[in-house]
Amino acid sequence: MKYTDNSINILTTNSYKGIGNAWIVKNLKGNESVDTIVSLLNKTIKGEPTTVEEFEHLKKEFETKLEEKFNDCCDGFVALGDHNFPQYRGNVKDSEKPIFLYYKGDIDLLSIENKNIAVIGLLNPEEDIEERERKIVACFVKNGATIVSGLAFGCDSISHMQALDSNGKTVAILPSPLNNILPARNKGLAFQIVEEGGLLVTEYGNDFKSQMELSSRYKERDRLQALFCDTIVLAASYAQNSAERWKMFGQKLDSGARLAMNFAREYNIPRAVMYNENLDENNPMFDLNRDVIKEQKDVIIIKQESFTETIEEILQKKQIVKNATTVQKNLFD
């Protein structure tokens, strides 16, 4: 299992009470000495100050835990300041920036240089939705994109499987540790993703302790789907009030896609929706797609009759941004 001294320092720092992502992003750039970290901690933590000795003891415990618990299921652990810690997309407040990741597979697939497209949606899509989503994913892969999703049932699984069927790479972002993949019924798919050159990634090293904590983790997973993609594509999803709109009372409607699309809007990450007015106008499974179209004038609409051209345009925008970034980097090198 690969990790650096810096990544263990970040993990240890995060274990102190009151020290979260925002504090670490604000105070650490990565690769600080333990003396420096302890000095910074003692300016913040309440009660008895910590010591270098205590920090080193905690650090050793975390290192032992990584080796014992994850050696067989995890290829590595990366954190803020590591050379291969992936750069997020969009504009995000410090408290929502990732600070470390456990991974299995090719972590470089999350590189800012890569063309990453998140494809998400509901848990129980109709056959027609699946067919259309598969065509879109296949076209993205054909044009060199890596497909990002959340390993959930339905549209997430479809996007991962079609990426593999198209001989492409795919990234699954998990709400659980790598030694307890969720959903359990998708473990086979998860293993296949890694075997075929893809990536499993998570922020979690421990199992959840309650259903409430798991729900929170799914929300955090949805934020990472937005942060590690250049464009997020919604295949189909109910809206928050779909049950009321269509008198489907008592039916539980999934919310992951709504959360991920909301995060993308907040972070100013491009959003796209699969939608054909003639086909989808009276289908509640496209309620969220319609809502996104109404709330964002420049949202990208992927229509059945012109999806190839639209996908090429989406990826061309990424190439323009990539070229501009390369020029800027060269100017300052």
PyMOL commands that set and color helices and strands:
alter all, ss='L'
color gray80, all
select helices_A, chain A and resi 5-14+21-27+34-41+52-70+94-96+107-110+127-142+155-165+184-195+211-227+242-245+256-267+277-280+284-295+304-332
alter helices_A, ss='H'
color red, helices_A
select strands_A, chain A and resi 76-79+100-105+116-120+146-149+170-174+199-202+231-234+271-274+300-302
alter strands_A, ss='S'
color yellow, strands_A
deselect
rebuild
show_as cartoon
